[in-house]
Amino acid sequence: MKNKISSVMIVSVVTNLFLAIFKVITGFLFSSGALLSDGIHSLSDLITDVIAIIGNYLALKPADDKHPYGHGKIEYLTSLIIGILIIAVGIEVIYHAAKKDIVIPSVMVILVSFITIILKLLLSNYIIYQGKKLNNNILMASGKESRTDVISSIVVLISAIMMQLGGISKNFLYADLVASIIVGLFILHIGIKVIRENASIVLGEQETDRDYIKKIRRIIKDTDGVLEINSLIIMKFGHKSSLTLTIVMDGDMKLIDVHKTADIIEDKIREYSEAIEYINIHVEPYQKKKKNN
């Protein structure tokens, strides 16, 4: 798991480093404030990739005396840091956009924007796909941040084309300025979204996937000896989860048989979902309801 996530992030680091240098130099040489802002955005991607690698390393540390459920929540804290950095980049882009002069960029900017759109789209789809596959919030946050670069590059492309039409209408000359502000606002939106998605989990959030929970309840109910399920709560701890279960069994069963049934339930749940690492099962005796005379 650890090596797979690190490999994904290394691919992202190398790609973002190339794109950042490519866009910043091109934006500076060919007078495109929007492309320069987009290049700064790619630099932020690079920073968040480094943070993601460090956060993933810390999140996969094993449980210890102080952290019996492991260090998985560092995954969400890392995602929050990424979200804050995204917002900071958005504010910076908007601030500089409002101060810069109007300069018509070179046609070269159009070509560079098109290339970066293709590369960034491939990269963001790859990271998000791996994030879902590996059930890793850090990759998901990083992938979403990368996807903002795709949108911002599209905005830069459109603005560069419109700036070339400045001779038709002077309004087109403001396309680069407007594009820079749009890029900044979009970056802000993604940053807020990343923070909102992870803040709740840091406070303590249970699994809400109905199909996932329904399947686990069915596994438990189909186990011999289980009469009822009184409660089932799955709490998220990064890439791992904790399941707390209260079941009802025959009060006349021997303790050793109850213990064996609990072990069977644990084995079946872990076989179905590797994400559930911590399982706590509480057993209550079945009591017949007395009829009122």
DOTOR-10660 format. One record per residue: x, z, y of N, C-alpha, C, O in turn; residue in one letter. Coordinates in pm, whole numbers. Atoms other than C-alpha are relative to their C-alpha. Layout:
<sites>
    n_xx    n_zz    n_yy   ca_xx   ca_zz   ca_yy    c_xx    c_zz    c_yy    o_xx    o_zz    o_yy  type
       X       Z       Y       X       Z       Y       X       Z       Y       X       Z       Y     a
...
</sites>
This chain:
<sites>
    n_xx    n_zz    n_yy   ca_xx   ca_zz   ca_yy    c_xx    c_zz    c_yy    o_xx    o_zz    o_yy  type
      84       0    -120       0       0       0      87       0     126      70     -82     216     m
     -85     -17    -117     267     112     245      79    -128      28      85    -173     142     k
     -80     121     -16     486    -196     184     -86    -118      43     -42    -201     123     n
      89     111     -34     189    -435     207     -37       3     148     -33     -99     216     k
      38     -14    -141      77    -299     545     118     -30      92     103     -98     193     i
    -120      24     -80     433    -301     680      34    -149       5      76    -201     109     s
     -29     143       6     478    -662     566     -91     -78      95     -47    -171     163     s
      96      65     -90     163    -766     755      43      21     145      39     -72     225     v
     -37     -31    -138     284    -592    1071     130     -69      40     147    -105     157     m
    -125      70     -31     630    -751    1047     -30    -145      37      30    -200     130     i
      43     136     -31     466   -1095    1041     -56      -5     142     -28     -97     219     v
      61      -6    -132     268    -993    1349     105      20     109      97     -42     215     s
    -105     -27     -98     576    -859    1530      79    -127      32     101    -160     149     v
     -80     121     -19     776   -1178    1478     -80    -105      78     -28    -168     170     v
      84     100     -67     485   -1402    1584     -24      37     146     -13     -48     234     t
      28     -44    -137     399   -1195    1893     124      -6      89     114     -35     208     n
    -124       8     -77     764   -1181    2001      25    -143      45      60    -169     160     l
     -18     142     -33     787   -1559    1986    -100     -45     107     -61    -109     205     f
     103      43     -93     456   -1612    2168      19      62     138       0      -4     241     l
     -18     -69    -127     532   -1354    2436     110     -68      82      91     -98     200     a
    -112      65     -69     868   -1511    2524     -38    -142      43     -10    -184     155     i
      41     139     -24     723   -1862    2501     -93      -9     121     -75     -94     208     f
     100       7    -106     429   -1790    2733      52      52     134      22      -5     239     k
     -53     -56    -125     610   -1573    2988      95    -100      69      85    -122     189     v
     -95      96     -57     890   -1828    3036     -73    -124      53     -45    -172     163     i
      75     119     -42     647   -2122    3050     -86      29     123     -91     -52     216     t
      83     -37    -114     412   -1941    3288      80      14     128      33     -23     236     g
     -87     -18    -116     702   -1856    3519      56    -134      50      57    -160     170     f
     -61     127     -37     864   -2201    3513    -100    -101      53     -68    -182     140     l
      98     101     -37     542   -2399    3550    -116      56      83    -224      -3      88     f
      91     -54    -102     359   -2174    3799    -143      24     -49    -239     -19      14     s
     134     -35      50      70   -2045    3586     -12     152     -10      43     214    -102     s
      20    -145       3     -35   -1690    3669     -80      42    -122     -55     147    -180     g
      83     -33     115    -296   -1700    3392      83       2    -128      67      90    -211     a
     -85       4     119     -38   -1801    3130     100     115       1     132     171    -104     l
     -92    -113     -12     203   -1538    3262     -72     129     -41     -15     212    -112     l
      80    -117      38     -74   -1276    3228     -24       1    -151     -22     106    -215     s
      21      12     144    -143   -1406    2879     127      38     -77     120      97    -185     d
    -127     -37      62     226   -1366    2798      21     151       0      71     208     -97     g
      -7    -147      -8     215   -1005    2915     -92      62    -106     -60     163    -167     i
      93     -45     103     -86    -962    2687      67      -6    -137      52      85    -218     h
     -71      13     127     127   -1089    2396     108     106     -14     134     155    -124     s
     -98    -109       4     396    -838    2490     -67     131     -39      -9     213    -111     l
      74    -121      38     132    -567    2461     -32      -2    -149     -33     102    -214     s
      21      14     144      52    -703    2115     124      47     -76     114     115    -178     d
    -126     -37      64     417    -658    2027      19     151      -1      62     209    -101     l
     -13    -146      -9     416    -297    2148     -96      68     -97     -59     164    -165     i
      99     -62      89      98    -217    1958      37     -21    -147       5      63    -232     t
     -47      22     138     249    -371    1643     101     107     -41      96     160    -151     d
    -102    -103      28     544    -131    1666     -67     135     -20     -33     210    -112     v
      74    -127      12     307     162    1722     -77       4    -132     -83     108    -197     i
      76       8     125      96      43    1427      89      27    -121      48      95    -215     a
     -94     -21     112     401      37    1196      36     148     -11      37     204    -121     i
     -35    -143      -1     500     390    1301    -120      84     -46    -105     175    -127     i
     121     -74      37     140     516    1272     -32     -13    -147     -72      85    -211     g
      27      21     142      98     363     928      97      80     -86      57     137    -188     n
    -101     -77      74     422     526     809     -38     148      -4     -28     213    -108     y
      37    -142      -7     305     869     927    -131      28     -74    -145     134    -136     l
     131     -20      64     -52     823     795      10       6    -151     -74      67    -217     a
     -15       5     145      75     759     442      84     115     -55     112     119    -175     l
     -73    -116      49     273    1082     425     -90      81     -93    -209      95     -66     k
      83     -75      96     155    1292     127     -51     132      57      -2     180     160     p
      56    -129     -43     -50    1611     160     106     110      -8     198     103     -90     a
     -90    -116       6     132    1937     231     -83     126      20    -206     121      23     d
      71    -128     -12      46    2305     277     -91       6     122    -200      63     116     d
      79      -4    -123     -81    2257     632    -105    -111       5    -204     -99      77     k
      92     115      -2    -256    1926     562     -38     -37    -144      11    -136    -198     h
      38      22     140    -420    1947     218     -70    -134     -26     -73    -181    -139     p
      66     129      14    -612    1624     283      89    -115      48      40    -224      78     y
     -92     104     -39    -301    1431     378       4     -21     151     -47      60     228     g
     -19      30    -142    -217    1271     712     -74    -128      41     -37    -193     139     h
      72     124     -22    -466     984     701     -61     -17     138     -74    -129     187     g
      64      11    -131    -628    1068    1035      96     -49     108      53     -86     218     k
     -96      57     -94    -306     963    1207     -32    -148      20      -3    -205     125     i
      41     141      -8    -439     614    1133     -95     -20     118     -83    -118     191     e
      97      12    -108    -726     674    1376      61      36     135      29     -25     237     y
     -68     -37    -124    -507     847    1635      86    -117      49      92    -144     169     l
     -80     117     -35    -276     545    1626     -88    -109      60     -50    -174     157     t
      93     101     -51    -574     315    1678     -46      36     142     -65     -52     226     s
      39     -44    -135    -678     526    1980     111     -31     101      83     -76     212     l
    -113      30     -88    -329     489    2129       4    -150      30      28    -191     144     i
       3     145     -19    -351     113    2075    -110     -37      99     -90    -121     187     i
     112      26     -90    -690     112    2250      33      34     144      -1     -42     235     g
     -40     -42    -135    -550     301    2551      99    -100      61      89    -135     178     i
     -99      98     -48    -257      58    2578     -67    -132      35     -29    -197     133     l
      73     123     -28    -496    -237    2563     -68       9     136     -64     -86     215     i
      67     -21    -129    -695     -93    2856     101      -5     115      73     -63     220     i
    -103       0    -104    -374     -35    3054      46    -142      31      68    -177     147     a
     -41     140     -19    -272    -398    3001    -107     -76      78     -76    -155     167     v
     111      67     -69    -617    -517    3113      -1      31     149     -20     -58     231     g
      -4     -42    -141    -595    -318    3437     117     -66      73     103    -112     186     i
    -120      59     -61    -243    -447    3504     -20    -150      26      20    -200     131     e
      24     144     -14    -348    -811    3450     -92     -28     119     -66    -118     199     v
      96      19    -111    -644    -780    3691      66      31     134      43     -39     232     i
     -68     -41    -123    -429    -603    3952      92    -110      52      90    -142     171     y
     -93     105     -41    -163    -875    3957     -72    -131      32     -27    -208     117     h
      77     123     -26    -424   -1154    3947     -52      -2     143     -56    -106     208     a
      58      -9    -135    -575   -1030    4273     105     -18     110      69     -43     225     a
    -105       4    -101    -236   -1040    4450      74    -134       7     145    -161     104     k
     -85     120       7     -91   -1377    4348     -55    -116      84    -174    -123     114     k
      36     118     -80     -91   -1701    4548     -52    -111     -90     -30    -111    -211     d
      54     114      74    -268   -2022    4444     107    -108     -12     154    -162      88     i
     -98     104      28     -24   -2266    4279     -51     -82    -117     -90     -26    -219     v
      48      86     108    -123   -2566    4068     104      -4    -113     217     -45     -89     i
     -95      -3     112      39   -2525    3723      27    -140     -56     -49    -234     -33     p
     -36     128      63     213   -2804    3531     -92     -30    -119    -154      60    -176     s
      76      42     119      39   -3004    3258      57      64    -125     -12      79    -226     v
     -66     -64     113     290   -2837    3026     -74     127     -42     -73     163    -160     m
      75    -123      27      78   -2521    3052    -113     -28     -99    -145      56    -183     v
     110      37      89    -207   -2704    2875      50      -8    -145     -15      42    -237     i
     -57      15     134      15   -2791    2579      38     136     -59      10     163    -176     l
     -42    -133      47     158   -2439    2553    -122      84     -38    -120     154    -140     v
     122     -76      27    -191   -2284    2569     -63     -44    -132    -110      39    -210     s
      59      53     124    -314   -2511    2290      78      49    -122      18      88    -223     f
     -84     -46     111     -20   -2419    2065     -23     147     -28     -36     188    -144     i
      17    -144      19     -64   -2046    2124    -137      34     -56    -151     131    -131     t
     136     -23      54    -438   -2067    2050       1     -15    -153     -52      70    -225     i
      -6      26     144    -370   -2215    1705      77     111     -72      30     165    -172     i
     -84    -101      65     -90   -1970    1618     -66     138       1     -64     210     -99     l
      59    -133     -13    -275   -1663    1746    -128      13     -82    -158     120    -134     k
     121      -3      82    -598   -1756    1571      36      22    -147     -29     100    -216     l
     -46     -18     138    -414   -1784    1239      49     142     -23      20     203    -126     l
     -54    -134      13    -236   -1454    1301    -110     106       0    -109     195     -85     l
     106    -101     -10    -545   -1255    1406     -89      -1    -124    -128     105    -174     s
      82      10     122    -749   -1384    1111      73      61    -119      12     127    -204     n
     -82     -54     109    -464   -1292     876       3     153       4     -13     218     -99     y
      -9    -146     -13    -430    -936    1012    -133      66     -31    -137     166    -103     i
     132     -57      24    -805    -867    1011     -38     -10    -147     -96      83    -203     i
      27      18     143    -837   -1009     658      74     105     -82      17     166    -172     y
     -80     -99      72    -556    -784     535     -49     142      30     -44     229     -58     q
      53    -132     -36    -705    -487     725    -122      36     -82    -136     149    -126     g
     118     -22      82   -1034    -528     540      38      17    -147     -16     102    -217     k
     -42      -3     140    -862    -590     209      67     132     -36      43     187    -144     k
     -74    -124      24    -638    -283     240     -72     123      55     -23     235      45     l
      80    -109     -58    -910     -73     413      84      83      97      91     206      85     n
     -91     -65     -93    -673       7     700     -44     -22     144     -47    -136     192     n
      49      10    -137    -801      84    1051     107     -45      99      76    -109     200     n
    -108      42     -90    -461      30    1211       9    -152       4      20    -211     111     i
      -4     146       6    -452    -330    1092    -122     -61      68    -112    -163     136     l
     122      52     -61    -813    -380    1200      11       4     152     -25     -92     220     m
     -14     -13    -145    -738    -250    1552     101    -100      53      80    -162     158     a
    -103      93     -42    -423    -460    1575     -50    -144      -7     -19    -226      79     s
      56     134      16    -607    -768    1448     -99     -34     111     -99    -146     162     g
      95      22    -108    -884    -727    1705      72     -19     133      30     -98     217     k
     -80      15    -121    -622    -687    1976      61    -139       5      68    -202     111     e
     -56     135       8    -461   -1010    1856    -105    -106      29     -76    -210      87     s
     107      97     -24    -797   -1185    1868     -30     -15     148     -73    -122     192     r
      20      12    -145    -825   -1108    2239      97    -102      57      66    -170     155     t
     -99      97     -46    -512   -1318    2280     -49    -143     -22     -17    -233      55     d
      57     132      26    -695   -1612    2125     -97     -39     112     -90    -148     168     v
      99      26    -105    -981   -1583    2375      68     -20     134      33    -110     210     i
     -68      11    -130    -747   -1528    2668      76    -131      11      84    -189     120     s
     -73     127      -1    -541   -1834    2570     -96    -117      23     -61    -215      88     s
     102     103     -23    -860   -2042    2562     -38      -3     148     -54    -110     206     i
      31      -9    -143    -943   -1918    2913     112     -63      82      86    -135     178     v
    -116      57     -70    -591   -2010    3027      -1    -152     -12      27    -222      86     v
       7     144      23    -629   -2357    2874    -103     -67      91     -76    -169     154     l
     107      55     -84    -957   -2418    3055      40       2     147      16     -93     221     i
     -40     -12    -141    -816   -2292    3385     107    -102      36     106    -158     146     s
    -107      96     -26    -508   -2514    3355     -56    -141      17     -11    -218     102     a
      65     131     -10    -729   -2819    3299     -74     -12     134     -66    -114     202     i
      77       1    -125    -951   -2727    3595      92      -9     122      59     -75     220     m
     -94       4    -113    -649   -2674    3823      51    -141      25      82    -177     139     m
     -44     139     -15    -546   -3034    3757    -103     -83      77     -72    -190     129     q
     109      70     -69    -881   -3137    3908     -19      50     144    -123      28     206     l
       8     -56    -135    -805   -2963    4237     -24    -103     107     -79     -71     213     g
      21     105     -98    -810   -3297    4417    -146     -38      14    -188     -89     118     g
     143      31      -3   -1177   -3341    4330     -77     105      79    -164      74     161     i
      67    -112     -69   -1287   -2999    4452      98     115      17     168     152     -77     s
     -90    -112     -25   -1095   -2716    4615     -36     124     -81      47     211    -104     k
      43    -115      81   -1299   -2471    4409      79      10    -131     100     119    -184     n
     -77       0     125   -1100   -2577    4103     135      68      16     195     113     -82     f
    -131     -62     -25    -786   -2440    4267      -2     150     -27     103     213     -45     l
      11    -144      27    -919   -2088    4210     -16      31    -149     -33     146    -188     y
      22     -17     144    -951   -2145    3834     103      94     -63      68     175    -149     a
    -105     -84      57    -616   -1980    3757     -23     147      34      -4     235     -50     d
      30    -137     -43    -712   -1670    3960    -116      58     -80    -109     170    -131     l
     119     -44      74   -1055   -1647    3797      33      23    -147     -12     120    -208     v
     -38     -12     141    -903   -1704    3452      79     128     -26      58     196    -127     a
     -80    -122      15    -653   -1421    3502     -89     125      -1     -68     216     -81     s
      91    -114      -8    -931   -1180    3599     -88       8    -126    -112     117    -179     i
      82       2     122   -1148   -1291    3303      80      51    -118      30     129    -200     i
     -88     -48     108    -853   -1235    3067      13     152       7       4     222     -94     v
     -14    -145     -17    -804    -887    3214    -125      76     -40    -117     179    -107     g
     126     -65      35   -1173    -797    3179     -25      -3    -150     -76      94    -207     l
      18      11     145   -1180    -921    2820      90      99     -73      50     160    -172     f
     -94     -96      59    -874    -713    2737     -57     142      12     -50     220     -83     i
      60    -132     -22   -1046    -407    2888    -113      25    -100    -123     134    -157     l
     114     -12      92   -1357    -470    2675      47      33    -141      -8     121    -206     h
     -51     -24     136   -1157    -484    2351      60     140     -11      39     208    -111     i
     -60    -133       3    -963    -168    2441    -104     110     -10     -89     204     -88     g
     109     -99       5   -1283      28    2505     -67       0    -137    -102     106    -189     i
      63      13     131   -1430    -103    2179      83      68    -109      29     138    -194     k
     -89     -61      99   -1126       5    1975      -6     152      10     -10     221     -92     v
       6    -145     -19   -1137     355    2128    -133      56     -49    -136     160    -116     i
     133     -46      41   -1512     390    2071     -14       5    -153     -74      98    -208     r
      13       7     145   -1484     287    1706      79     109     -72      40     153    -180     e
     -87     -96      67   -1208     536    1626     -17     145      47      17     238     -25     n
      16    -136     -53   -1294     836    1847     -94      83     -87     -66     200    -114     a
      97     -72      83   -1595     931    1634      60      45    -132      30     154    -180     s
     -60     -33     129   -1390     923    1315     102     113      14     114     197     -75     i
     -95    -108     -22   -1120    1147    1463     -72     135       4     -21     234     -48     v
      78    -123      -6   -1388    1407    1534     -54      39    -137     -84     156    -161     l
      52     -27     134   -1506    1377    1173    -124     -83     -26    -233     -48      19     g
     112      91      24   -1725    1094    1051     -13     -26    -149      86     -48    -218     e
      21      26     141   -1883    1044     712     -29    -147     -25     -68    -221      66     q
      25     138      40   -1918     718     522    -149     -33      19    -236      47     -18     e
     139      38     -27   -2234     530     625     -40    -130     -71    -153    -177     -54     t
      31     123      73   -2215     221     403    -102      32    -110     -67      94    -210     d
     109     -37      90   -2551     248     222      20     -53    -141      -5      18    -238     r
     -20      59     132   -2465      12     -63     110      74     -76     100      97    -197     d
    -113     -73      58   -2137     194    -125     -46     137     -52     -15     176    -164     y
      49    -134      37   -2306     536    -130    -102     -10    -113    -102      72    -205     i
     102      20     104   -2597     406    -341      64     -21    -136      17      32    -237     k
     -71      26     125   -2353     281    -605      62     127     -57      56     151    -177     k
     -61    -125      45   -2172     615    -620    -107      97     -52     -86     164    -152     i
     110     -86      47   -2502     804    -650     -49     -46    -137     -83      36    -222     r
      44      52     128   -2599     575    -937      99      37    -111      59      71    -222     r
    -103     -38      97   -2269     644   -1113     -18     145     -42      -7     179    -160     i
      17    -143      28   -2331    1017   -1085    -128      26     -80    -127     100    -178     i
     130     -21      67   -2697    1002   -1189       1     -48    -144     -68       8    -229     k
      -6      56     136   -2610     795   -1498      90      81     -93     103      48    -211     d
     -87     -85      82   -2371    1065   -1621     -86     100     -78    -170     169     -19     t
      76     -92      85   -2512    1266   -1914      15     143      50     125     190      78     d
       0    -140     -41   -2610    1618   -1812     -39      21     145     -78     131     183     g
      35     -12    -142   -2675    1547   -1444    -150     -21      16    -203    -126     -19     v
     145       8     -18   -3037    1620   -1357     -38     -47     140    -130    -128     158     l
      31      36    -139   -3036    1588    -979     128      -1      84     230      58      47     e
    -107      -6     -99   -2809    1526    -683     -58      66     125    -146       9     190     i
      52     -72    -117   -2871    1781    -409      63     -48     130      -4     -56     233     n
     -67      49    -121   -2612    1653    -163     125     -79     -39     190     -52    -139     s
    -120      82      20   -2337    1394    -138      51     -41     137     -17    -111     211     l
     -60      32    -130   -2105    1365     162     140     -57     -23     222       2     -93     i
    -132      63       8   -1807    1129     193      60      -2     140       9     -70     229     i
     -67      -6    -129   -1572    1208     481     124     -88      -2     196     -94    -102     m
    -113      92      -9   -1310     961     601     126      72      48     122     149     145     k
    -130     -53     -39    -943    1060     619     100    -115      -1     187    -122     -88     f
     -86     118      -1    -770     736     715     -39     -94    -112    -157    -124    -129     g
      27      93     108    -737     502     419     -54      72    -124     -88       6    -223     h
      54     -78     111    -853     785     188    -124      76      46    -147      96     165     k
     124     -72     -31   -1182     976     166     -12     125     -85      52     138    -189     s
      29    -123      72   -1309    1316      55    -149       2     -34    -233     -19      53     s
     139      -5      44   -1629    1349    -148     -37     144     -37      29     207    -120     l
      54    -133      33   -1824    1675    -156    -137     -20     -62    -226     -79      -2     t
     120      29      78   -2096    1676    -419     -63     128     -54       6     216    -104     l
      76    -109      61   -2367    1921    -524    -101     -60     -97    -190    -136     -57     t
      89      53     102   -2543    1842    -852     -73     113     -72     -30     228     -69     i
      78     -97      78   -2804    2017   -1066      14     -35    -147      -2    -150    -187     v
     -12      17     145   -2746    2070   -1439     -76     112     -71    -115     211     -10     m
      73     -99      80   -2915    2262   -1719      73     135       5     192     143     -26     d
     -59    -133     -12   -2855    2633   -1664      44      59    -132     123     154    -134     g
     -38     -51     131   -2821    2689   -2038     124     -67     -58     170     -30    -166     d
    -121      67      50   -2522    2456   -2074     119      93       1     129     182      85     m
    -121     -80       4   -2190    2608   -2172      91     -41     116      91    -156     160     k
     -88      25    -113   -1935    2638   -1894      99    -113     -29     128    -195      58     l
     -98     103      35   -1687    2419   -2081     -63    -140       4       4    -237      37     i
      69     129      -4   -1948    2142   -2108     -27     -44     144     -19    -162     177     d
      20      29    -143   -2025    2166   -1736     131     -54      59     131    -150     136     v
    -132      40     -49   -1652    2136   -1665      35    -142     -46      87    -222      32     h
     -27     134      53   -1620    1830   -1890     -82    -106      74     -33    -215     102     k
      87      93     -72   -1914    1664   -1714      54     -28     139      51    -142     186     t
     -58      16    -134   -1753    1724   -1374     124     -89      -6     145    -172      83     a
    -119      84      16   -1430    1568   -1500     -38    -147     -23      27    -238      29     d
      47     137      27   -1620    1264   -1627     -46     -67     130     -17    -183     156     i
      47      52    -129   -1786    1223   -1286     118     -39      88     117    -147     148     i
    -118      29     -81   -1449    1242   -1109      68    -129     -46     104    -213      36     e
     -68     118      55   -1295     981   -1340     -79    -128      32     -20    -230      68     d
      84     118     -23   -1589     741   -1298       0     -40     148       1    -159     181     k
      -1      28    -143   -1589     773    -918     133     -61      43     136    -158     119     i
    -133      51     -36   -1213     717    -889      22    -140     -58      93    -222       0     r
     -11     133      60   -1240     420   -1122     -73    -104      86     -29    -218      98     e
      78      91     -85   -1501     267    -892      63     -19     137      66    -130     189     y
     -55       7    -135   -1331     350    -561     132      75      10     136     198      -3     s
    -131     -63     -17    -959     413    -511      10      76     132      97     161     148     e
      -5     -64    -131   -1034     523    -155     -35     149      -8      12     228      74     a
      41    -140      14   -1193     850    -276     108      75     -78     118      63    -200     i
    -111     -71      63    -896    1073    -345     -32     148     -25      15     207    -123     e
      32    -143      10   -1040    1422    -291    -147      17     -38    -236     -29      32     y
     137     -18      49   -1347    1525    -491     -25     148     -26      50     214     -98     i
      39    -140      19   -1516    1864    -476    -143       4     -53    -236     -38      16     n
     132      -1      64   -1808    1918    -715     -52     142     -16      14     228     -74     i
      67    -129      16   -2046    2213    -693    -122     -20     -90    -201    -112     -70     h
     109      12      96   -2292    2269    -979    -100     114      17     -61     231      21     v
     106    -100      -7   -2626    2448    -946     -87      -8    -126    -112    -118    -176     e
      83       0     121   -2841    2555   -1246    -142     -47      29    -199     -17     134     p
     138      46     -16   -3177    2388   -1294     -96     117     -24     -83     191    -122     y
      98    -107      12   -3466    2628   -1239    -140     -60      -2    -180    -134      88     q
     137      49      11   -3817    2554   -1357     -88      69     104     -77     190     125     k
      92     -55     -98   -4082    2601   -1092    -111      76     -70    -174      24    -162     k
     106     -81      59   -4323    2878   -1177    -135     -39      54    -153     -58     175     k
     136      37     -43   -4690    2790   -1170     -71     123      56     -61     232       1     k
      75    -110     -61   -4908    3003    -942    -128      22     -79    -199     -73    -109     n
     122     -34      73   -5188    3184   -1126    -120      -7      95    -233      18      53     n
</sites>
